[in-house]
Amino acid sequence: MRKNSNSGFTLIEMLAVVVILAVLISIAIPSYNRYILNTKSRAYETAEESMIKSINTIMVECVSDRTSTFCKDKKFPTEVDGVVKVPLKVLVEEDYMDRVKDPKHSNKYCDEEESYAYVKKEKNDKINGYTYHACLKCQDYASSECE
């Protein structure tokens, strides 16, 4: 006599696998989307930090060597609440940083005319009395430091 050797999965087993996969996907996709949005937000913050580091570097260079063309043109604040703005375009042209690509619009860059870093003279002695800030403006984003 021949033995029945049907190997394979039953319809119920296949449906169970499909249901489990559907549940896993319904959990994974929203988590992935949240992860992508958070990453794009952090990309803006990272660009702002780069702008702040760039203006800080300029400040240090200008204090140590006022002979460069760039430093001759820039007067850093000496009075309390004095502010000096340096547009992102200048930071890029002077090779202090690269252009800032808009994370939400991969083929566009943030506005180099409207975005700027600035140095402000403070009353208290934060980093020799100066604080450093950045205003980044992109198509759907403007940092909290923008006026």
C-alpha positions as CSV (number, residue, x, y, z in Angstrom):
1,M,0.0,0.0,0.0
2,R,1.1,3.5,-0.8
3,K,1.5,6.1,2.0
4,N,-0.2,9.5,1.4
5,S,2.7,12.0,1.4
6,N,1.0,15.3,0.9
7,S,3.5,17.9,2.1
8,G,2.7,21.5,2.3
9,F,0.7,24.0,4.2
10,T,-3.0,24.1,4.7
11,L,-5.1,27.1,3.8
12,I,-5.6,27.9,7.5
13,E,-1.8,27.9,8.1
14,M,-1.3,30.2,5.2
15,L,-4.0,32.6,6.4
16,A,-2.5,32.7,9.8
17,V,0.9,33.7,8.4
18,V,-0.7,36.4,6.3
19,V,-2.6,37.8,9.3
20,I,0.6,37.8,11.4
21,L,2.5,39.6,8.7
22,A,-0.2,42.2,8.3
23,V,-0.1,43.0,12.0
24,L,3.6,43.3,12.0
25,I,3.6,45.6,9.0
26,S,0.8,47.8,10.6
27,I,3.1,48.3,13.6
28,A,6.3,48.8,11.6
29,I,5.2,51.4,9.0
30,P,4.1,54.1,11.5
31,S,7.2,53.6,13.5
32,Y,9.4,53.9,10.4
33,N,7.6,57.1,9.4
34,R,8.1,58.6,12.9
35,Y,11.8,57.7,12.7
36,I,12.1,59.4,9.3
37,L,10.4,62.6,10.5
38,N,12.6,62.7,13.6
39,T,15.7,62.3,11.5
40,K,14.7,65.1,9.2
41,S,14.1,67.4,12.3
42,R,17.5,66.5,13.7
43,A,19.0,67.3,10.3
44,Y,17.8,70.9,10.7
45,E,19.2,71.1,14.2
46,T,22.5,69.8,13.0
47,A,22.7,72.4,10.2
48,E,22.0,75.1,12.9
49,E,24.8,73.7,15.0
50,S,27.1,73.9,12.0
51,M,26.2,77.5,11.5
52,I,26.9,78.3,15.1
53,K,30.3,76.5,15.0
54,S,31.1,78.5,11.8
55,I,30.3,81.9,13.3
56,N,32.3,80.9,16.4
57,T,35.3,79.9,14.2
58,I,35.0,83.3,12.4
59,M,35.0,85.1,15.8
60,V,38.1,83.3,17.0
61,E,39.9,83.9,13.7
62,C,39.0,87.6,13.6
63,V,40.1,88.1,17.2
64,S,43.5,86.5,16.5
65,D,44.0,87.9,13.0
66,R,42.2,91.1,11.9
67,T,44.2,91.3,8.7
68,S,42.0,88.9,6.7
69,T,39.6,90.6,4.2
70,F,36.6,89.0,5.8
71,C,37.5,90.1,9.4
72,K,38.2,93.7,8.3
73,D,34.7,94.0,7.0
74,K,33.1,92.5,10.1
75,K,32.8,94.4,13.4
76,F,31.8,92.2,16.2
77,P,29.5,93.6,18.9
78,T,31.2,95.5,21.7
79,E,28.1,96.9,23.5
80,V,25.7,94.8,25.5
81,D,22.9,93.4,23.3
82,G,24.9,94.3,20.2
83,V,24.4,91.8,17.3
84,V,26.3,91.0,14.2
85,K,24.7,88.8,11.6
86,V,26.6,86.7,9.0
87,P,24.3,85.3,6.2
88,L,24.6,81.6,5.4
89,K,25.6,82.7,1.9
90,V,28.8,84.3,3.3
91,L,29.5,81.3,5.5
92,V,29.3,79.1,2.4
93,E,31.3,81.5,0.1
94,E,34.1,81.8,2.7
95,D,34.3,78.0,3.0
96,Y,33.3,77.9,6.7
97,M,30.6,75.4,5.8
98,D,28.8,73.6,2.9
99,R,25.5,74.5,1.5
100,V,22.6,73.2,3.6
101,K,20.3,70.8,1.7
102,D,16.7,70.9,2.8
103,P,16.0,67.4,4.4
104,K,12.3,67.5,3.5
105,H,13.0,68.5,-0.1
106,S,16.0,66.5,-1.2
107,N,16.6,68.4,-4.4
108,K,16.5,71.9,-2.8
109,Y,18.7,73.9,-0.5
110,C,17.8,76.1,2.4
111,D,17.6,79.9,1.7
112,E,21.1,81.2,1.9
113,E,20.0,84.9,1.8
114,E,17.4,84.6,4.6
115,S,19.4,82.2,6.8
116,Y,22.1,83.6,9.0
117,A,24.3,83.0,12.1
118,Y,24.7,85.8,14.6
119,V,26.9,86.8,17.6
120,K,25.3,88.7,20.4
121,K,27.1,90.5,23.3
122,E,25.6,89.5,26.6
123,K,25.7,91.1,30.1
124,N,26.9,88.0,31.7
125,D,30.2,86.3,30.8
126,K,29.0,83.5,28.5
127,I,32.0,82.6,26.3
128,N,33.7,85.9,26.9
129,G,30.4,87.7,26.9
130,Y,29.2,86.5,23.5
131,T,26.5,84.0,22.6
132,Y,26.2,82.4,19.2
133,H,22.9,81.7,17.4
134,A,21.6,80.5,14.1
135,C,18.5,81.3,12.0
136,L,17.9,78.6,9.4
137,K,15.1,79.1,6.9
138,C,14.1,76.4,4.5
139,Q,11.0,75.8,2.4
140,D,8.9,74.4,5.3
141,Y,11.1,75.2,8.2
142,A,12.3,78.2,10.2
143,S,14.3,77.9,13.3
144,S,13.2,79.3,16.6
145,E,16.1,81.8,16.6
146,C,14.7,83.7,13.5
147,E,13.3,87.2,14.1
